[in-house]
């Protein structure tokens, strides 16, 4: 049976998993929904109580009944590269492709419905609280007065986007930034603003969850780091990511979060404070892991490949592994 990967052609992170699947002799097909209907074709038939469907990718025919799993990695918008793209064609192609895939018995990493819900930052924060993960004091508001009052209660704040990446082409990451003490919050009225208590951190934590397996990595903050460099993605640092053990209470809370979210994969970001507490910042349901694997040698790509390759009927979540893995 075949593993189907939905992602862009330039996704080098997916390349790492494809390599592992090829090494294991597991059939794998990779396609970008953006290539519908030119380079990717589909067909499904529903007649007399029986349904049949298949995809054609680069001349290769894949039966819907022959799919063992679907990895929704970072797919483009359906039909985005069509000869005459339109919002209507995108919606038609999306309904056809994902509707057909939902009819299969394939297992998802992650199911589109769960993934869509998991992208909402307010929902993430509340689920993290309910799961037992420490969450920094946070306010999402369009009321300037609420922002001013929050800043009085928590004078050391950062501001970050509610939705994440700015939707330009190519997408642009918007850095988390420190809020100046004399900030005028009147502009809050023009759009939802997320303010959060800054965690005085000694390290950043990236915890990658694959089924029940947890791979945590730690990146220490430089001793002379500028306190305004709060976003690890943009802060200058020579420290590599290093494997770190996951304490049992954190592991239990992360597993609860994944179970309640319906996710088989999640990339969790934490800030480790001076007392060693891991503060939840976010969980990206399709987050990168390649940079962590390159620094730590943790077999994340292999774990994803094993999860995707598990035969139907077998447990989809490999035996737990909550410490650093090499």
Secondary structure, 3 states (H helix, E strand, C coil): CEEEEEECCCCHHHHHHHHHHHHCCCCEEEECHHHECCCEEEEEEEECCEEEEEEEECCEEEEHHHEEEEEEEECCCCCCCCCCCCHHHHHHHHHHHHHHHHCCCCEEECCHHHHHHHCCHHHHHHHHHHHCCEECCEEEECCHHHHHHHHHHCCCEEEECCCCCECCCCCECCCCEECCCCCCHHHHHHCCEEEEECCCEEEEEEEEEECCEEEEEEEECCCCCCCCCCCCCCCCCCCCCEECCCCHHHHHHHHHHHHHHCCCEEEEEEEEECCCCEEEEEEECCCCCHHHHHHHCCCHHHHHHHHHHCCCCCCCCCCCECCCCC
